[in-house]
Amino acid sequence: MRAMVKNLLVACLILTSQLQTSCFLFPGESAEKRKVATKPAKQVQEENIERLMSIPGVLGVLTGDIAGKPCIRVLVQRRTMATAKDIPHSIEGYPVVIEEGRSFRTR
């Protein structure tokens, strides 16, 4: 009986740790894909702008912040399931925020 309780407790601990890890992941994202940012957000944006701009409907790629932390902002003409599927949830440790809007010009 004591061994059975011990095994049940171990199984519960393993399950709890798995649930905690998966709560912070986007659908289809694995813990191995999560990176900690090691480069400045501006550099990551510049290194990925060509790839992101090649996605149909993308109007611009900017750096910004979300909740006081740096992020990559992707401006799209219209947010659709296809567009959201093609744009990654994060790039090199920075979250990607998709924003719907009109085209813009730099000054």
N, C-alpha and C positions, 0 to 999 in steps of 0.2 A: 504494500500500500504506500509506503514512504517513497519508494522509487517511482511509482506512478505519479505521485504528487510533484516530485522533483522534476520529472520529465514534462509534466503539464506546465509547470512554472517556467521552465526553459523555453518551451514552445511559445508561451505567451510573451515572453521577453523578446524573442526573435520576431514574432509577428508585430509587436508594438514598434520595434526599431524599423522594420520595413515600412510600416504605415507612416511613421514620422518622416522618413526619407521621401516617400512618394507624395506626401502632401505638398511639397514645395517644388514639384516638377510639373512642367507643362505636359499635356498629352503627347506621347511619342518621344519625350525627352528622357534620356537616361542619366543617371548620376555621373557616369563617366564623361558625358558630353559637357557637363557643367565645368566651366573654368573660372579661375579667379583672374580678374583683369591684371595684366602685367604691363600694358602699354597705355599711354594716354588715350582717352576716348576720341580725340581729334585724329590721332594717327590711325586708329582702328577704322574710323569713318572714311578717311582718305584711302586706306588700303582696300576697302570693300565697296566704295561708291560705284565703280563701274559695274560690278556684278549686280548690285541692288537696282541701279538705274536701268539695267537690261530687262527687268521684270515688267511686263505690260501693266500700265496703270500707275507706275511709280513716277512722281513728279520731282521729287527731291529727297536728299538725304542730309540730315543735320545732326549735330550733337546737341544735347540738352540735358535736363535733369528731371528725375522723377523721385519725389519724396526726398529731395536734397542729395541724391546720388546721381552720377553721370549715366547717361543712356544714349543710345543711337535712335534718332527719330526719323521715321520714313513717312514722307508725305505722299499720299495716294489720291488719285482723282476720285475714286469711289472704292470704299472698302467692300470687297466681295469675298466669298468663301475661297475662290481661286487665288486672289491676291494674298489673303491672309495665310493660305497654305504655302505659297511660294516664298514668303518672307520669314526668315528664321526668328525664333523667339528670343535668341540671344546671339551675340557675336563676340567671341573672345572675352567672355565674362561680363559684357555689358548687356543689359536688357534692351530689347528693341521695342519701341513704341510706334504703332501704326496710327497715323493721324489722317483723317479725311479732310481735304480742302481744295482750294483752287490753286492754280499755278502761281508762282511768285517770281520776283526778280530781285537780284542782289543790287545793292546801291553802289 
